[in-house]
Amino acid sequence: MRPPPFAYVKPEAVDEVLGLLTQYGDEARILSGGQSLLPLLNFRVAYPSYIIDINGLSDLDYLRDTPDGGLEIGGMTRYRTLETSAAIRDAWPILHEAIEEIGHVQIRNRGTIGGSLCHADPGAEMPTVVTALGGSVHLKSARGERKVAAGDFFVGQLTTSIEPDELLVAVSIPGWSVTSGGAWCEYAARKGDYGIVGVGAQVQLDAAGMVERVGLAVMNVGIVPFDATPFATPLMSGKVPDDTIIDKVAGEVAAAVQPNADIHATEAYRRHLTAVLVRRALGTAIARAQSKTGRS
Ligand SMILES: Cc1cc2nc3c(=O)[nH]c(=O)nc-3n(C[C@H](O)[C@H](O)[C@H](O)COP(=O)(O)OP(=O)(O)OC[C@H]3O[C@@H](n4cnc5c(N)ncnc54)[C@H](O)[C@@H]3O)c2cc1C
């Protein structure tokens, strides 16, 4: 398979990329890890006249804590950097566990978080994790900069609200208190395959061990990540969370999702997996949060 012909440019600075995007608009495509763009070219799904390779932008490859206890990740940060970060593994298990489910190590060596978010595959882990954590993306163009919440960024299958002249420069995750815990639970037919369904949960407890904040999202049950956070309010009823409340939330999320049937799973199976994985992700996230409050 051969890609259609294109001109190749490799700028070394963000401003240079923004100038090229302004000049070429939707005739150009950004190349970051290439793990989705190259298949799109080879299958002739995308026909850009210009490929703008941003692998020279080392200043977009970073991971830093923010003053509110959150996280900022540069758009060119590779999965493997995140996967091997002890800080991410310890403080953000939801992110660490989700990344471990992405393809194989070769894919994770090249693929970037910015590329995954811009590609917006409903079966991809990163869009759902960023949704569950209440994160947002930073987009930059020659016209200026804007921050877009995950819920407004993913608008359809392989479709986001990014404009043709914009570059995703960073992803930010808001702070969660030290008494919070997270988890990612996924089912795939084989290790390395795209998941049939995945669920990310983040739960924050107060000093008395009550749930005060929850983030919950489901992968691959629709064309965009399903933000299930509103269904988690029963957990914040002022009682110590137990299996009965978790089962209620899991049942309501499973009833609300609108999964597709495909060669991998029926709609009913995806709904069933949703209930199982919501239960598992919330249970694990709560247990991890409780272990930090000494209440486990
Ligand atoms: C065999 C295989 C298995 C895989 N399994 C999984 C899996 O289990 N889970 C999963 O989530 N993914 C999987 N992937 C896809 C992989 O995660 C891709 O790396 C990811 O989807 C895209 O990231 P990238 O850096 O490679 O982006 P690229 O392929 O370079 O780009 C993807 C798209 O985003 C645009 N883009 C990239 N960066 C930016 C930016 N900074 N600003 C604006 N636009 C940008 C590009 O123009 C392109 O349209 C798999 C891929 C392969 C080949």
The ligand as a MOL file (V3000), in Angstrom:
LIG
                    3D

  0  0  0     0  0            999 V3000
M  V30 BEGIN CTAB
M  V30 COUNTS 53 58 0 0 0
M  V30 BEGIN ATOM
M  V30 1 C -1.6710 -1.8020 15.2470 0
M  V30 2 C -2.2290 -0.5940 15.9550 0
M  V30 3 C -2.9240 -0.7870 17.1450 0
M  V30 4 C -3.4550 0.3080 17.8310 0
M  V30 5 N -4.1400 0.0820 18.9840 0
M  V30 6 C -4.6530 1.1340 19.6550 0
M  V30 7 C -5.3730 0.9690 20.8760 0
M  V30 8 O -5.5480 -0.1450 21.3950 0
M  V30 9 N -5.8630 2.0780 21.4770 0
M  V30 10 C -5.6880 3.3420 20.9570 0
M  V30 11 O -6.1300 4.3080 21.5430 0
M  V30 12 N -5.0250 3.5260 19.8090 0
M  V30 13 C -4.5060 2.4710 19.1440 0
M  V30 14 N -3.8190 2.7010 17.9740 0
M  V30 15 C -3.7340 4.0800 17.4340 0
M  V30 16 C -2.6130 4.8480 18.1250 0
M  V30 17 O -2.9580 5.0550 19.4620 0
M  V30 18 C -2.2580 6.1940 17.4780 0
M  V30 19 O -0.9780 6.5050 17.9140 0
M  V30 20 C -3.0670 7.3980 17.8590 0
M  V30 21 O -4.3740 7.1310 17.5210 0
M  V30 22 C -2.5860 8.6450 17.0880 0
M  V30 23 O -1.4760 9.2580 17.6810 0
M  V30 24 P -0.2110 9.6220 16.7820 0
M  V30 25 O 0.7000 10.4380 17.6120 0
M  V30 26 O 0.3320 8.3920 16.1850 0
M  V30 27 O -0.8770 10.5910 15.7000 0
M  V30 28 P -0.8100 10.6300 14.0980 0
M  V30 29 O -1.1410 9.3050 13.5250 0
M  V30 30 O 0.4660 11.2630 13.6680 0
M  V30 31 O -2.0130 11.6600 13.8390 0
M  V30 32 C -3.3580 11.2950 14.0660 0
M  V30 33 C -4.2740 12.4450 13.6470 0
M  V30 34 O -4.1490 13.5460 14.5410 0
M  V30 35 C -3.6550 14.7200 13.8790 0
M  V30 36 N -2.6940 15.3080 14.8220 0
M  V30 37 C -1.6880 14.6550 15.4440 0
M  V30 38 N -1.0920 15.4490 16.3530 0
M  V30 39 C -1.7260 16.6500 16.2890 0
M  V30 40 C -1.5700 17.8840 16.9890 0
M  V30 41 N -0.6430 18.0480 17.9650 0
M  V30 42 N -2.3880 18.9060 16.6780 0
M  V30 43 C -3.3370 18.7570 15.7010 0
M  V30 44 N -3.5430 17.6110 15.0180 0
M  V30 45 C -2.7520 16.5630 15.3190 0
M  V30 46 C -3.0350 14.2170 12.5850 0
M  V30 47 O -3.0380 15.1890 11.5690 0
M  V30 48 C -3.9240 13.0290 12.2620 0
M  V30 49 O -5.1150 13.4660 11.6680 0
M  V30 50 C -3.2680 1.6270 17.2910 0
M  V30 51 C -2.5570 1.8180 16.1100 0
M  V30 52 C -2.0330 0.7320 15.4320 0
M  V30 53 C -1.2640 0.9590 14.1600 0
M  V30 END ATOM
M  V30 BEGIN BOND
M  V30 1 1 1 2
M  V30 2 1 2 3
M  V30 3 2 2 52
M  V30 4 2 3 4
M  V30 5 1 4 5
M  V30 6 1 4 50
M  V30 7 2 5 6
M  V30 8 1 6 7
M  V30 9 1 6 13
M  V30 10 2 7 8
M  V30 11 1 7 9
M  V30 12 1 9 10
M  V30 13 2 10 11
M  V30 14 1 10 12
M  V30 15 2 12 13
M  V30 16 1 13 14
M  V30 17 1 14 15
M  V30 18 1 14 50
M  V30 19 1 15 16
M  V30 20 1 16 17
M  V30 21 1 16 18
M  V30 22 1 18 19
M  V30 23 1 18 20
M  V30 24 1 20 21
M  V30 25 1 20 22
M  V30 26 1 22 23
M  V30 27 1 23 24
M  V30 28 2 24 25
M  V30 29 1 24 26
M  V30 30 1 24 27
M  V30 31 1 27 28
M  V30 32 2 28 29
M  V30 33 1 28 30
M  V30 34 1 28 31
M  V30 35 1 31 32
M  V30 36 1 32 33
M  V30 37 1 33 34
M  V30 38 1 33 48
M  V30 39 1 34 35
M  V30 40 1 35 36
M  V30 41 1 35 46
M  V30 42 1 36 37
M  V30 43 1 36 45
M  V30 44 2 37 38
M  V30 45 1 38 39
M  V30 46 1 39 40
M  V30 47 2 39 45
M  V30 48 1 40 41
M  V30 49 2 40 42
M  V30 50 1 42 43
M  V30 51 2 43 44
M  V30 52 1 44 45
M  V30 53 1 46 47
M  V30 54 1 46 48
M  V30 55 1 48 49
M  V30 56 2 50 51
M  V30 57 1 51 52
M  V30 58 1 52 53
M  V30 END BOND
M  V30 END CTAB
M  END
